[in-house]
Structures are given as structure tokens and as C-alpha cells.
Amino acid sequence: MPFNIIVPQLGESVVEGTIGKWLKKVGDPIAKDEPIVEIITDKINIELPAPFAGTLGRITVAEGVVALVGQELGVILAPGESLAGGVSPTAAATPAAARAVAPASSASATATAPPSADRGISPAVRKLAKEHDLDLSLIRGSGMGGRVTREDVLSYIEAARLGQVAKAPAPATGPLKPIPVPSFAPAGTREEDVQPLTNVRKKIAENMVRSRHTAAHCATWDEVDMTALVELRARMKDRIKTTYGVNLTYMPFIVKAVTRALKEYPVLNASMTETEVHYKKYYNIGVAVHRDAGLIVPVVKDADRKSVLQLAREIEDLGNRTRTDKLTLDDIQGGTFTITNAGMFGATASTPIINHPEVAILGVHLIQERAVVRDHRIVIRWMMTLVVSFDHRLVDGTPAVQFLHRVKELLEDPESWLLDSI
């Protein structure tokens, strides 16, 4: 009998997804467990596998359309079956329960239009192309609708380095030309580039507003002398890379310090409802990762039970899979506390928004040399600013400050606890 393809449960608080791409056409044979359609959510992209072998008999929801969890996407026919009643194999209209994210004409235009450097390119991708003096119109995009992604640009750069793409011709030499006078638009004209709000961006906005309106946000700050950890990592990183193939960053040390401090101040490793407080006795630490589509927080499960080396490998793996859309639903669920690193982009201070329903988030920042006073002398030390945002409905200022100070103590004297964590 025909089998209806439906949108599966996509994760905590996720109720819909956008149909990014159909990987099969109507009439195509399908093997069991073969991916048939790509679904895009605000958290991850998933490829929905076929539950059994057959033929794709109908597509109900077109690419670029938002579908709700539980909604029919299409129909798989068993060998020898056909659609009854002469039903058209491809839906002519958008289902009532779905909402289009682009004009009705865009679905067909997207399938045939050539890649364009102006189609939904993110500022980060434009900046990367500008840094390498690249013409985006020459790069074939792999994103939705032919959009050029960061990975496309990096692949093009690598191909150019290996001589696999033609280089732009060198400018012809000749007599100097006068400096051209720029032409300006008439006074009063202001150009704007209007782009539809993506489903990912809408979900991020909704989550941030919900967190801001629900939690009573407060923050406390402290400065950490990272000199001992900077010197320790400098001694270890090359040997760790050679022996284990792992890039040793500061994050696994920070995660380890955070889990130890959370055990001493469990109110920050909790969540709450209107009538209950849930104190978590496990430590699943979310580590925020930037990507072109928006920030996402993969979770390191049972971080307190893992060594620094294990944490380093897992954090690196989660980061790589985040940037290539390879995360699973399990990778982004079940977090109890979150760390976000604005320092990798050069920020020296920021106030992060709590990752609801958690009650606290730690912001780490740029580690840089500063002049500080030690023993009545001005010395140069490697310093970093830490901030913890906390939900004052549950967490009072005292445990928040004590927690942050404990993290500071652990990071300033890593050798006091590191032997238990390698």
C-alpha cells in the first residue's frame, strides 16, 4: 500500500521545517534508507530516509515551502502500485498548513536560474571573497537556490591554489589614466537590498525574544589572568597534535573548569518551570558555534566525565560537523549550561543572552596581553574577560559571582586540577 512521507519530530521546540531540496523526482526508484528529501530547520538540516524501497509517486510540498511536523510531504508507492483516482503526481498548490517563504514564482525560477553573486550572499561570505579578491559570480553555489556559501568560497580558493581553476587575467599595462570621477545617484535616492527573512533567522529571533521576555537577565563580570594556561597550552599543543591529531584550543580547559564550578554551585546547572526547579546532576555543556545560517549550540554530553583530550576531540568534531550541516538532532538537545566564545572574533567584552530554558550562560572573550599590577609592579600578563548572564528569577547574585570567581581560580591555576583531567 502507498506510504505517506511525513515531517518527523525535528527536536525540542521545533514545530516546522522548510523543504530545502527533493533528492528524488516523481517516478524515481527509491532504495530502503536512501535519502529522499532535505528538511531545513532553525537548528540543523536533515535528510529524511525512505522507510522501505519503492517509487516516489507524488510530491505534496514543493521546495522552499514550510511544512509542519506531521504534515504529508509526498507518497512512496510499493512495486506495481499506482496512484488511485488520477491524482496529479506533483502538487499544484501549496498545502493550506504550509506557508511559502518566497513568492510563488520563486520555486520554479530557483531550479533553473544560474548562480548569482547577489542571491542571498551573507556578509561573512562577501567579506571572505573580498579578502581574497574573488568575483562571486565565478563561483558555483551549492546552497539553496544556488546561493554561494562559505564552503564554496573556500573550495574555490583551494582549487585556485592547486591550479584547478583559471586565474583572472593580469591587467594590461599602459599609460596612466586620469582618476575617474564617481557618479552618484540623484539626491534623495537611497538603494536598499531587501531579502526575505529566512526560516532560520526567524526561529533564532523568536528564541532570543522568548528568552529575553521570560528570564530576568542579569550579568556579572570578572577578569582572568590566563598566563599560566597560555604557557601550558603552548608547551602541549604541538605534541598533542602530533600524537593524537587533535587541535588543542582553550575551550576544553574552559569546559572542564566550568563543570567543576557547576558541581559547587548547582543552581546554575538547572532549569525551572512556573512551579518547579530542575537541578541537573549531569553536565551537558553547549558550545556555541558560528555558521553563515546563524549561531547554533551543539552539546558536549557528560562533559564532567571526559578528559581534556576527549573534550578537545569532541569539540573539534562538533564544530566541523556544524559548519558542514552534519549534526544530528541528538547533537543539539539536552544542554544544561552554555558557553559562547566571542573572543574568536576579537571581542573583548559582551553580554550573552541565556539559552532558554537554561538559567545561565558563560561568555568568554579575547585573550590578550595587558598591563596589570602584581606585587606593586606593572607587568604584562595574558588577560581575558569572563561574563556570566544569569536568570535572576532563580539565581541570586551571590552564587553567580561565586561561580564566576571559582571558574577564574581554576583557569588561573590549571596545574592544581589538570592531572585529574588529562
C-alpha positions as CSV (number, residue, x, y, z in Angstrom):
1,M,0.0,0.0,0.0
2,P,1.2,3.6,-0.5
3,F,3.2,5.1,2.3
4,N,2.8,8.8,3.2
5,I,6.1,10.7,3.8
6,I,5.5,13.0,6.8
7,V,7.6,15.6,8.6
8,P,9.1,13.8,11.6
9,Q,9.6,15.3,15.1
10,L,12.5,17.6,14.5
11,G,13.7,18.3,18.0
12,E,12.8,20.2,21.1
13,S,10.6,23.2,20.4
14,V,10.8,22.7,16.7
15,V,7.4,22.6,15.0
16,E,8.2,23.2,11.3
17,G,10.9,22.9,8.7
18,T,11.5,24.2,5.2
19,I,11.7,21.8,2.3
20,G,15.2,22.6,1.1
21,K,15.6,20.1,-1.8
22,W,13.9,17.0,-3.1
23,L,16.6,14.4,-3.8
24,K,14.3,12.3,-5.9
25,K,11.9,13.1,-8.7
26,V,8.4,11.7,-9.2
27,G,8.8,8.2,-10.7
28,D,12.3,7.7,-9.5
29,P,13.1,4.3,-7.8
30,I,14.0,4.6,-4.1
31,A,16.1,2.1,-2.1
32,K,15.4,1.5,1.6
33,D,17.1,4.1,3.9
34,E,18.0,6.2,0.8
35,P,17.7,10.0,1.5
36,I,14.7,11.4,-0.4
37,V,14.2,15.0,0.8
38,E,16.2,17.6,2.7
39,I,14.4,19.5,5.5
40,I,15.9,22.7,6.9
41,T,15.1,23.9,10.4
42,D,16.5,26.8,12.5
43,K,18.8,24.3,14.2
44,I,20.0,21.7,11.6
45,N,19.4,20.3,8.1
46,I,18.3,16.7,7.9
47,E,17.9,14.3,5.0
48,L,14.8,12.2,5.5
49,P,15.5,8.5,4.6
50,A,13.0,6.2,2.9
51,P,11.5,3.6,5.3
52,F,11.3,1.0,2.5
53,A,12.0,0.5,-1.2
54,G,9.6,1.7,-3.8
55,T,8.9,4.6,-6.2
56,L,8.3,8.2,-5.5
57,G,4.6,8.6,-6.5
58,R,3.8,12.1,-5.5
59,I,5.4,15.3,-4.1
60,T,2.9,17.2,-2.0
61,V,5.1,20.0,-0.7
62,A,7.4,21.8,-3.1
63,E,10.9,23.1,-2.4
64,G,11.1,26.4,-0.5
65,V,7.8,25.7,1.4
66,V,7.5,25.5,5.2
67,A,5.8,22.2,6.4
68,L,4.6,21.4,9.9
69,V,5.6,18.4,11.9
70,G,3.3,15.6,11.0
71,Q,2.4,17.0,7.6
72,E,2.4,14.9,4.5
73,L,5.3,15.7,2.1
74,G,4.7,13.0,-0.5
75,V,3.9,9.4,-1.2
76,I,6.0,6.3,-1.8
77,L,4.5,3.5,-3.9
78,A,5.3,-0.1,-3.5
79,P,6.4,-2.1,-6.6
80,G,3.4,-2.4,-9.0
81,E,1.3,0.3,-7.3
82,S,-0.1,3.5,-8.8
83,L,-1.9,6.5,-7.6
84,A,-5.7,6.0,-7.5
85,G,-8.2,8.5,-8.8
86,G,-5.9,10.1,-11.3
87,V,-4.3,12.3,-8.7
88,S,-1.6,14.6,-10.1
89,P,1.8,13.3,-9.1
90,T,3.0,16.8,-8.2
91,A,1.0,19.2,-6.0
92,A,-0.2,22.2,-8.0
93,A,-0.8,24.3,-5.0
94,T,0.8,24.9,-1.6
95,P,-0.9,22.9,1.2
96,A,-3.0,25.0,3.5
97,A,-1.0,24.1,6.5
98,A,2.3,25.2,4.9
99,R,3.5,28.8,4.4
100,A,5.6,29.8,1.5
101,V,8.8,31.6,2.4
102,A,9.3,33.1,-1.1
103,P,7.0,34.4,-3.8
104,A,5.1,31.7,-5.7
105,S,7.2,32.1,-8.8
106,S,10.5,31.6,-7.0
107,A,10.2,27.8,-6.6
108,S,10.4,27.2,-10.4
109,A,12.8,30.1,-11.0
110,T,15.2,28.8,-8.4
111,A,15.5,25.4,-10.1
112,T,16.7,26.9,-13.4
113,A,18.3,30.2,-12.6
114,P,22.1,30.3,-12.8
115,P,24.1,31.0,-9.6
116,S,24.3,34.7,-8.8
117,A,26.7,36.6,-6.6
118,D,23.8,38.8,-5.4
119,R,21.4,36.0,-4.4
120,G,21.3,35.8,-0.6
121,I,25.0,36.1,0.0
122,S,25.8,36.5,3.6
123,P,28.1,39.4,4.8
124,A,30.6,36.9,6.0
125,V,30.9,35.3,2.6
126,R,31.2,38.7,0.9
127,K,34.0,39.6,3.3
128,L,35.8,36.4,2.6
129,A,35.6,36.9,-1.1
130,K,36.8,40.5,-0.8
131,E,39.8,39.5,1.3
132,H,40.9,37.1,-1.5
133,D,39.9,39.4,-4.3
134,L,37.4,37.0,-5.8
135,D,34.4,37.6,-8.2
136,L,31.5,35.7,-6.6
137,S,29.8,35.4,-10.0
138,L,32.5,32.9,-11.0
139,I,31.8,30.6,-8.1
140,R,29.1,28.0,-8.4
141,G,26.9,27.9,-5.3
142,S,25.8,24.8,-3.5
143,G,23.4,26.4,-1.2
144,M,19.6,26.6,-1.5
145,G,18.7,28.3,-4.8
146,G,22.3,28.4,-6.0
147,R,23.4,30.6,-3.0
148,V,27.2,30.7,-2.7
149,T,28.2,29.6,0.8
150,R,31.5,30.0,2.8
151,E,32.4,26.4,1.9
152,D,32.0,27.2,-1.8
153,V,34.4,30.1,-1.5
154,L,37.0,28.1,0.5
155,S,36.8,25.2,-2.1
156,Y,37.3,27.7,-4.9
157,I,40.3,29.2,-3.1
158,E,41.8,25.8,-2.6
159,A,41.2,24.8,-6.2
160,A,42.9,28.1,-7.4
161,R,45.8,27.3,-5.2
162,L,46.2,23.9,-6.8
163,G,45.8,25.4,-10.3
164,Q,42.5,23.8,-11.0
165,V,40.7,27.0,-11.9
166,A,41.6,29.6,-14.4
167,K,43.1,32.7,-12.9
168,A,41.9,36.2,-13.7
169,P,44.0,37.8,-16.5
170,A,46.5,40.4,-15.3
171,P,45.6,44.0,-16.0
172,A,47.2,45.4,-19.2
173,T,49.9,47.9,-18.7
174,G,49.9,51.3,-20.4
175,P,49.9,55.0,-19.9
176,L,48.4,56.2,-16.6
177,K,44.7,57.2,-16.8
178,P,43.1,60.1,-15.0
179,I,41.3,59.2,-11.8
180,P,37.6,58.6,-12.7
181,V,35.0,60.8,-11.1
182,P,32.3,58.7,-9.4
183,S,28.8,59.1,-10.5
184,F,26.2,59.4,-7.7
185,A,22.5,58.6,-7.6
186,P,20.2,61.6,-7.7
187,A,19.8,63.3,-4.3
188,G,17.2,61.6,-2.2
189,T,17.7,58.2,-3.8
190,R,18.7,55.5,-1.3
191,E,19.2,52.0,-2.5
192,E,18.3,49.0,-0.4
193,D,18.9,45.3,-0.8
194,V,15.7,43.6,0.5
195,Q,15.9,39.9,1.3
196,P,13.2,37.7,2.7
197,L,13.7,36.7,6.4
198,T,14.9,33.1,6.4
199,N,13.2,30.5,8.5
200,V,16.5,30.0,10.4
201,R,16.7,33.7,11.2
202,K,13.0,33.9,12.2
203,K,13.5,31.0,14.7
204,I,16.6,32.5,16.2
205,A,14.8,35.8,16.6
206,E,11.8,34.0,18.3
207,N,14.1,32.1,20.7
208,M,16.0,35.2,21.7
209,V,12.9,37.2,22.3
210,R,11.3,34.4,24.3
211,S,14.5,34.1,26.4
212,R,14.6,37.9,26.9
213,H,11.0,38.1,27.9
214,T,11.0,35.0,30.1
215,A,14.2,35.2,32.0
216,A,15.2,38.1,34.3
217,H,18.6,38.7,32.8
218,C,21.5,39.9,35.0
219,A,25.2,39.7,34.4
220,T,28.4,39.8,36.4
221,W,32.0,40.2,35.1
222,D,35.5,39.2,36.1
223,E,39.0,39.3,34.7
224,V,41.1,36.2,34.5
225,D,44.9,36.0,34.3
226,M,45.3,33.3,31.6
227,T,49.1,33.4,31.6
228,A,49.7,30.0,33.2
229,L,47.2,28.4,30.8
230,V,48.6,30.2,27.8
231,E,52.1,28.9,28.6
232,L,50.8,25.4,29.4
233,R,48.9,25.1,26.1
234,A,52.0,26.5,24.2
235,R,54.1,23.6,25.7
236,M,51.5,21.0,24.9
237,K,49.7,21.8,21.7
238,D,52.3,20.6,19.2
239,R,52.9,17.3,21.0
240,I,49.1,16.8,21.3
241,K,48.7,17.5,17.6
242,T,51.5,15.1,16.6
243,T,50.5,12.3,19.0
244,Y,46.7,12.4,18.9
245,G,45.9,14.6,15.8
246,V,43.8,17.0,17.9
247,N,44.0,20.8,17.8
248,L,44.3,21.8,21.5
249,T,42.3,25.1,22.0
250,Y,41.5,26.8,25.2
251,M,37.8,25.7,25.1
252,P,38.3,22.2,26.6
253,F,40.1,23.7,29.6
254,I,37.3,26.2,30.0
255,V,34.6,23.5,29.7
256,K,36.5,21.4,32.3
257,A,36.7,24.4,34.7
258,V,33.0,25.2,34.2
259,T,31.9,21.7,35.0
260,R,33.9,21.6,38.2
261,A,32.5,25.0,39.3
262,L,28.9,23.9,38.4
263,K,29.2,21.0,40.8
264,E,30.0,23.5,43.6
265,Y,27.2,25.9,42.5
266,P,24.4,23.6,41.1
267,V,21.8,26.3,40.9
268,L,23.5,27.5,37.7
269,N,23.1,24.0,36.2
270,A,19.3,24.0,36.5
271,S,16.1,24.9,34.7
272,M,12.7,26.0,36.0
273,T,9.0,26.0,35.3
274,E,6.3,28.0,36.9
275,T,6.1,25.5,39.8
276,E,9.3,23.5,39.8
277,V,13.1,23.8,39.7
278,H,15.0,21.0,38.0
279,Y,18.6,20.7,39.4
280,K,20.5,18.7,36.8
281,K,23.0,16.2,38.2
282,Y,24.6,15.7,34.8
283,Y,26.7,18.2,32.9
284,N,25.8,18.7,29.2
285,I,27.7,21.7,28.1
286,G,26.6,23.6,24.9
287,V,29.4,25.3,23.0
288,A,28.0,27.9,20.6
289,V,29.4,27.7,17.0
290,H,29.1,30.4,14.3
291,R,27.9,29.5,10.8
292,D,26.6,31.5,7.9
293,A,23.0,30.5,8.6
294,G,23.2,31.6,12.2
295,L,24.5,30.6,15.6
296,I,23.9,27.0,16.7
297,V,24.8,25.3,20.0
298,P,25.9,21.6,19.7
299,V,26.1,19.9,23.1
300,V,29.0,18.0,24.7
301,K,27.3,15.3,26.7
302,D,28.6,14.3,30.2
303,A,31.5,16.8,29.9
304,D,32.5,16.2,33.5
305,R,33.3,12.6,32.8
306,K,35.7,13.4,29.9
307,S,39.3,14.3,29.9
308,V,40.7,17.5,28.3
309,L,41.9,15.5,25.3
310,Q,38.5,13.8,24.9
311,L,36.8,17.2,25.1
312,A,39.2,18.7,22.6
313,R,38.5,16.0,20.1
314,E,34.7,16.2,20.6
315,I,34.5,20.0,20.4
316,E,36.6,19.9,17.2
317,D,34.3,17.3,15.7
318,L,31.1,19.1,16.6
319,G,32.5,22.3,15.2
320,N,33.4,20.7,11.9
321,R,30.0,18.9,11.6
322,T,28.2,22.2,12.4
323,R,29.9,24.1,9.6
324,T,29.1,21.3,7.1
325,D,25.5,20.7,8.3
326,K,26.3,17.2,9.5
327,L,24.8,17.5,13.0
328,T,22.2,15.1,14.3
329,L,19.2,16.0,16.4
330,D,20.8,14.4,19.4
331,D,23.9,16.7,19.0
332,I,21.8,19.8,19.8
333,Q,19.5,18.6,22.5
334,G,19.8,18.1,26.3
335,G,22.1,21.0,27.2
336,T,22.3,22.2,30.8
337,F,24.7,25.1,30.5
338,T,26.1,27.0,27.6
339,I,29.5,28.7,26.8
340,T,29.8,31.2,23.9
341,N,33.1,32.4,22.7
342,A,33.0,36.0,21.2
343,G,36.8,36.2,21.7
344,M,37.5,34.2,18.5
345,F,36.1,37.2,16.6
346,G,38.2,39.7,18.5
347,A,35.6,40.8,21.1
348,T,36.9,41.9,24.5
349,A,33.5,42.0,26.2
350,S,29.9,41.1,25.5
351,T,26.7,40.2,27.4
352,P,25.2,36.9,26.0
353,I,21.5,36.0,26.1
354,I,20.6,33.0,28.1
355,N,19.9,29.8,26.1
356,H,16.4,29.2,27.5
357,P,15.3,27.0,29.3
358,E,18.8,27.0,30.9
359,V,19.4,29.6,33.6
360,A,22.9,30.8,32.9
361,I,25.4,31.2,30.1
362,L,29.2,32.0,30.2
363,G,30.7,34.4,27.7
364,V,34.5,34.1,27.1
365,H,36.5,36.7,25.2
366,L,39.7,37.6,23.6
367,I,42.9,36.6,25.4
368,Q,45.3,39.4,25.0
369,E,48.4,40.9,26.7
370,R,47.6,43.8,29.1
371,A,49.5,45.8,31.6
372,V,48.4,44.8,35.1
373,V,49.6,45.4,38.7
374,R,51.2,42.5,40.5
375,D,53.1,42.9,43.8
376,H,53.1,46.7,43.4
377,R,54.7,46.4,39.9
378,I,53.3,46.9,36.5
379,V,53.7,43.7,34.5
380,I,52.5,42.2,31.2
381,R,50.1,39.3,31.6
382,W,47.7,37.4,29.3
383,M,44.2,38.5,30.4
384,M,40.7,37.6,29.5
385,T,37.3,38.9,30.4
386,L,34.6,36.5,31.6
387,V,30.9,37.3,32.0
388,V,28.1,35.1,33.2
389,S,24.5,36.1,32.3
390,F,22.0,34.5,34.7
391,D,18.3,34.3,35.3
392,H,17.6,36.3,38.5
393,R,14.3,34.5,39.0
394,L,16.2,31.5,40.2
395,V,19.9,32.5,40.5
396,D,20.8,35.2,43.0
397,G,23.8,37.5,42.5
398,T,25.9,35.8,45.3
399,P,26.1,32.3,43.7
400,A,26.5,33.8,40.3
401,V,29.5,35.8,41.5
402,Q,30.9,32.9,43.4
403,F,30.6,30.6,40.4
404,L,32.4,33.0,38.1
405,H,35.1,33.6,40.7
406,R,35.6,29.8,41.0
407,V,36.0,29.5,37.2
408,K,38.5,32.3,37.4
409,E,40.5,30.4,40.1
410,L,40.6,27.2,38.2
411,L,41.7,28.8,34.9
412,E,44.4,30.8,36.7
413,D,45.9,27.7,38.3
414,P,45.3,24.8,35.9
415,E,48.1,22.6,37.2
416,S,46.2,22.3,40.5
417,W,43.5,20.2,38.8
418,L,44.8,19.3,35.4
419,L,46.4,16.0,36.4
420,D,42.9,14.7,37.2
421,S,41.5,15.8,33.8
422,I,44.1,14.9,31.0
